[in-house]
Amino acid sequence: MSLASLTKDWAATSYGFLDASAKRELRRKMLKAIAVPGCQMPYASREVPMARGWGTGGLQVTLTLVNSASVVKVIDQGADDGVNAASIRRFISRVSGASETWDTLDATIVQSRHRIPEEIMREDQVLVLQVPNPEPLRGVEPNISIARQMHADADYGKLWLTLYEQIVRKGRIMQGASYPAMVNGRHVMTPSPIPRWDVPKLNMAQHLTFLSAGREKRLHAVPPYTRVEPLVFSDRPYQVEDHADLTCRRSGVRGFFMNELPQDGGGSVFEVSDSNLGIKAIDKTEGSAIEIGETWYRNGEYSA
């Protein structure tokens, strides 16, 4: 036996990097996820040229959906120019021939880590969210077999108890990102580590949303026009982050989700988290013919 006998001649990779078998399996699981909104579907989670935990789940879903006519937007914490977002976007473009964009309105596929764009997405767009932990019951039931049974029985009592304990101890629900939500009145999901500000954007949305965790090998979906209701008590209404009165120091927009930037003097300034929305606002102020789409929030109030 020689080394040459163990190697194969060079051959081009499959279109979109993933082989046909991997795409076929993912498409089947994605269709099942659409058929049962919010229910986690296991999949093999193939190796891709990036480390687990850096968006491999979202990348595999995007590579399964993408084609040469696609227009891909990738954001990381709302920013299009982050190293991770730029690397993923460039990789997708190179292996598929898809076009790249920063504009939410131009994109057909939006892959995101931890944010949903501020501009309302359309029916012909797909949102792919990267999810580190898809299991909403992990904090209350570490045994995955028992957690699966609890999902089957719609037994979410422990989750409700956790929210109740937060109210008793702190006076309000302290859960921030990954706020648990009931999908289609049946399955509770964790909508990735998006802030509470973004959870209402999934409710009755026009677009299809996939949430995929490559490291955990699970994905679930929120089909268009599906109810997504945060778990709340009737006398404790759902509250989003109090960013209504904050103003972006660069673009001047207000009433959107902001990033806080601590200053040396002890104070803070704020910048709009959706970086492309800020760029559009600046260009429009300078007189450019830029289209800013309808937004989920107006003056800090959800209005979609």
Protein Blocks (a to p, Z undefined) as FASTA:
>chain_A
ZZklmpccdddddehhiafklmmmmmmmmmmmmmmghiacddekiaddbdehiapmmmmm
mmmmpcfkbccdddeehiakbmklmmmmmmmmmmnopacdfbfklpmbdcdehiacfbdc
dfkbccddddfblcfklmmomblklmmmmmmnopaklmmmmmmmmmmmnopafbfehiac
dehhlaccdebjbdfklmmmmgopabdcddddfklopacdddehiacdddddfklccddd
dfklpccfklopahiacdddddfkopacdddfblmlmmmmmmmmnopacdddddfbgghi
afZZ
